[in-house]
């Protein structure tokens, strides 16, 4: 009797966890069926429904794709900064060359 009660409590906890996960997760990460249908599956088939949700219904891979990246961790942003710095260095070099040409007394004006 005690084992059956423990299994029932474990199934209930798993079902509650699955439903909370389903409600919290972004709609774009739900596979196979709409959210409402997944809730029905989890409630109608207690232990198996939760296992199906975690194995078939939930998309585990997209979380990394949609995450927000800080600018100092974003390779595209860092590349654009490097390009901007290179452009600024070229501009400074050209301005210095022009200033040197303006100051050169040997060149005709």
Secondary structure, 3 states (H helix, E strand, C coil): CHHHHHHHHHHHHHHHHHHHHHHHCCHHHECCCCHHHHHHHHHHCHHHHHHHHHHHHECCCHHHHCCCCCHHHCHHHHHHHHHHHHHHHHHHHHHHHHHHHHHCCCCCC
